[in-house]
Amino acid sequence: MQTEKLYIEKYLGSWLRSFLPLAIAEFILFGAKLAWACLFAGILLMAIIVTKYAYPNEVLLSRYDFLAFVAFVVQICMITLRLESLQEVKVILLFHISGTIMEIFKLAQGSWDYPEQGILEIGGVPLFSGFMYASVGSFMARTIRIFDMRFDPFPRPYFGFLLAIAIYLNFFTHHYIPDFRWALIVLTAVIFGQTWIHFQPFERIWRLPLVLCAFLSSLFLYLAENIGTLTGTWVYGGTTGLAFTDPMKITSWYLLLFVSFMQVLMVYLKSHHVGTRRA
């Protein structure tokens, strides 16, 4: 599973280093590794864009069902090519299940809708949407491995898991009781505020605060989500799509990232990736 990292560093890194300063070479490698870690999500987003404008109307297989088929084939290929381990796939499957459950609930609440039709769906939710959640898990797991990330100091895991459960439940309960998202955001800073992510683009080890990385990642996820909105693949609040979603969705993605992070860390809690010092 480390062949991806070694290949990028040995060939691309050495080539760049032959004519570029180390800082610039590392910056390019950082982008290349990040793009490679986004492979699953990138393919799905590209499929959403291409099928929006180039998918024929007269075929029997609906666009949503075709997207589910593409996602399934990509997932099988990544396992076959050993781009994901079976242990990682188990966690990604958990993403698929938890994401689909939330989609079914949110759809019933009218939070968003899928305007097209398909056969491969559960409770009105097309199956490809579950793969979109799974792609976030794939990205996080692959990023940790490709960058050889280490989280240090790391809080006691049960604090993180309890926070993740509270965040996930709040996505449901805020329809009936007050929304505690801002209190949960504060708790992310309290629990993970001292945690740094140590990662290695090439030769040197860099580090960034975990909370800052979560915020930056939520911005990228918000932009990725709007690809689906701008193509009308899903719509919010009865709108017709073709417009950016409410920027407050950034807070939802920020919180969801901590749920995702704790799910992915189930693979790495007993490895060197998680620091032994406690925050």
C-alpha positions in Angstrom: 0.0 0.0 0.0 3.0 2.3 0.3 4.0 1.9 -3.3 1.9 5.0 -4.3 3.9 7.2 -1.9 7.2 5.7 -2.9 6.5 6.0 -6.6 5.5 9.7 -6.3 8.5 10.6 -4.2 11.0 8.5 -6.0 10.1 9.4 -9.6 8.2 12.7 -9.6 9.9 14.1 -6.5 13.4 13.3 -7.7 12.6 14.7 -11.2 11.3 18.0 -9.7 14.2 18.3 -7.3 16.6 18.0 -10.2 15.8 21.5 -11.4 13.6 23.2 -8.6 14.3 24.4 -5.1 13.2 22.0 -2.4 10.3 24.3 -1.2 8.8 24.6 -4.7 9.2 20.8 -5.3 7.6 20.0 -2.1 4.7 22.3 -2.8 4.1 20.7 -6.2 4.3 17.2 -4.6 1.9 18.3 -1.9 -0.7 19.1 -4.7 0.1 16.0 -6.6 -0.4 13.7 -3.6 -3.6 15.5 -2.6 -5.0 15.1 -6.1 -4.0 11.4 -6.1 -5.7 11.0 -2.7 -8.9 12.5 -4.2 -9.0 9.9 -7.0 -12.4 8.4 -6.0 -14.1 11.7 -5.3 -12.5 13.3 -8.4 -13.8 10.6 -10.7 -17.3 10.8 -9.2 -17.4 14.6 -9.6 -16.2 14.4 -13.1 -18.9 11.8 -13.9 -21.6 14.1 -12.4 -20.4 17.0 -14.7 -20.0 14.9 -17.9 -23.3 13.0 -17.5 -25.2 16.3 -16.9 -24.3 17.6 -20.3 -23.5 14.5 -22.3 -25.8 11.6 -21.0 -28.3 10.5 -23.6 -32.0 10.7 -22.6 -33.2 7.8 -24.6 -31.1 5.0 -22.8 -32.9 2.7 -20.4 -30.3 3.2 -17.6 -31.0 6.5 -15.9 -28.3 9.0 -15.2 -28.5 8.4 -11.4 -28.2 4.6 -11.9 -25.3 5.1 -14.2 -23.5 7.2 -11.6 -24.1 4.4 -9.1 -22.6 1.9 -11.6 -19.6 4.1 -12.2 -19.0 4.5 -8.4 -19.3 0.8 -7.9 -16.8 0.0 -10.7 -14.3 2.6 -9.4 -14.5 1.1 -5.9 -13.9 -2.4 -7.2 -11.0 -1.2 -9.3 -9.4 0.6 -6.3 -9.6 -2.6 -4.2 -8.3 -4.8 -7.1 -5.4 -2.4 -7.8 -4.7 -2.3 -4.0 -5.2 1.5 -3.9 -7.4 0.8 -0.8 -6.9 -1.9 1.8 -9.8 -4.2 2.8 -9.6 -2.6 6.3 -10.1 0.8 4.8 -12.9 -0.4 2.6 -14.8 -1.6 5.8 -14.6 1.9 7.2 -15.6 3.4 3.8 -18.6 1.0 3.8 -19.6 2.5 7.2 -19.5 5.9 5.5 -21.8 4.6 2.8 -24.3 3.3 5.4 -24.2 6.3 7.8 -24.4 8.7 4.9 -27.4 7.0 3.2 -29.3 6.9 6.5 -28.8 10.6 6.9 -29.8 11.2 3.3 -33.0 9.3 3.7 -33.9 11.3 6.8 -33.0 14.6 5.3 -34.9 13.9 2.1 -38.0 13.1 4.2 -37.6 16.4 6.0 -37.4 18.3 2.7 -33.9 19.5 3.3 -32.9 18.6 -0.3 -34.2 16.6 -3.2 -33.1 14.6 -6.2 -35.1 15.8 -9.2 -34.3 12.9 -11.5 -35.5 9.3 -11.4 -33.7 6.0 -11.0 -34.2 2.4 -10.0 -31.2 2.0 -7.7 -32.5 3.9 -4.7 -33.5 3.5 -1.1 -36.2 5.6 0.4 -36.0 7.9 -2.6 -32.3 8.4 -2.2 -30.2 7.3 -5.2 -27.4 4.9 -4.3 -24.7 7.0 -5.9 -25.2 9.6 -3.1 -23.9 7.1 -0.5 -20.8 6.7 -2.6 -20.3 10.4 -2.4 -20.0 10.1 1.4 -17.8 7.0 0.9 -15.5 9.1 -1.3 -14.9 11.4 1.6 -13.8 8.4 3.7 -11.6 7.2 0.9 -10.0 10.6 0.6 -9.2 10.8 4.3 -7.9 7.3 4.6 -5.7 7.7 1.5 -4.4 11.1 2.6 -3.3 9.8 6.0 -1.5 6.9 4.3 0.1 8.8 1.3 1.3 11.7 3.5 2.3 9.3 6.3 0.4 11.6 8.6 0.7 11.6 12.4 -1.7 13.3 14.9 0.1 14.5 18.0 -0.8 15.1 20.7 -4.0 13.2 20.3 -6.9 13.5 22.8 -8.3 10.4 24.5 -10.1 8.5 21.7 -13.4 8.2 23.6 -13.7 12.0 23.7 -13.4 12.1 19.9 -15.9 9.3 19.5 -18.5 10.8 21.9 -18.1 14.1 20.0 -18.6 12.4 16.7 -21.8 10.6 17.9 -23.1 13.9 19.3 -22.4 15.7 15.9 -24.1 12.9 13.9 -27.2 12.9 16.2 -27.4 16.7 15.9 -27.9 16.4 12.2 -31.2 14.6 13.0 -32.3 16.2 16.2 -32.0 19.8 15.2 -35.3 19.3 13.2 -37.1 18.9 16.5 -35.0 20.6 19.2 -32.5 23.5 19.1 -29.5 23.2 16.8 -26.3 22.8 18.9 -23.9 23.1 16.0 -22.1 26.1 17.4 -21.6 24.4 20.8 -20.3 21.4 18.9 -17.9 23.5 16.9 -16.5 25.0 20.1 -16.1 21.4 21.4 -14.0 20.5 18.4 -11.6 23.3 19.3 -11.6 22.2 23.0 -10.9 18.5 22.3 -8.7 18.8 19.2 -7.3 22.3 19.6 -3.9 21.1 20.7 -3.6 18.4 18.0 -1.2 18.9 15.1 -1.1 17.0 11.9 2.4 16.1 10.9 2.7 15.1 7.2 5.5 14.6 4.7 5.0 15.9 1.1 8.6 14.9 0.2 11.8 15.2 2.3 10.7 17.4 5.1 7.9 17.0 7.7 5.4 19.8 7.8 2.7 20.4 10.4 -0.6 22.2 10.6 -3.3 22.4 13.4 -5.9 19.7 12.9 -8.8 22.2 13.5 -7.4 24.5 10.7 -7.1 21.6 8.3 -10.7 20.6 9.1 -11.9 24.2 8.3 -9.9 24.3 5.0 -11.2 20.9 4.0 -14.8 22.0 4.7 -14.3 24.9 2.2 -13.2 22.4 -0.5 -16.1 20.1 0.3 -18.5 23.0 0.1 -17.2 23.9 -3.4 -17.4 20.2 -4.4 -21.0 20.0 -3.2 -21.9 23.0 -5.3 -20.8 21.1 -8.4 -23.8 18.8 -7.8 -26.0 21.8 -7.0 -24.9 23.9 -10.1 -25.5 20.9 -12.3 -29.0 20.3 -10.8 -28.0 16.8 -9.6 -29.5 17.6 -6.2 -31.5 20.7 -5.2 -32.1 22.4 -1.8 -35.3 23.6 -0.3 -37.4 23.3 -3.4 -35.2 25.5 -5.5 -34.3 24.7 -9.1 -30.6 24.4 -8.5 -28.1 26.3 -10.6 -27.1 28.4 -7.6 -24.6 28.2 -4.7 -25.9 26.7 -1.5 -26.1 28.6 1.7 -22.5 29.3 3.0 -23.8 28.0 6.4 -23.4 24.6 4.9 -19.6 25.0 5.5 -20.3 24.6 9.2 -22.2 21.3 8.4 -19.2 20.0 6.4 -16.8 21.1 9.1 -18.7 19.1 11.7 -19.2 16.1 9.4 -15.5 16.0 8.9 -14.9 15.2 12.5 -17.5 12.4 12.3 -15.6 11.2 9.2 -12.2 11.6 10.9 -13.1 9.4 13.9 -14.5 6.8 11.6 -11.3 6.7 9.5 -9.2 6.7 12.6 -10.7 3.3 13.6 -8.1 2.0 11.1 -5.2 3.9 12.6 -5.7 4.1 16.3 -3.2 1.3 17.1 -0.6 2.5 14.5 2.1 5.1 14.6 -0.2 7.6 13.0 -1.8 8.5 16.4 0.6 10.1 18.8 1.1 8.6 22.3 1.1 12.0 24.0 -2.4 13.0 25.1 -3.8 16.5 24.7 
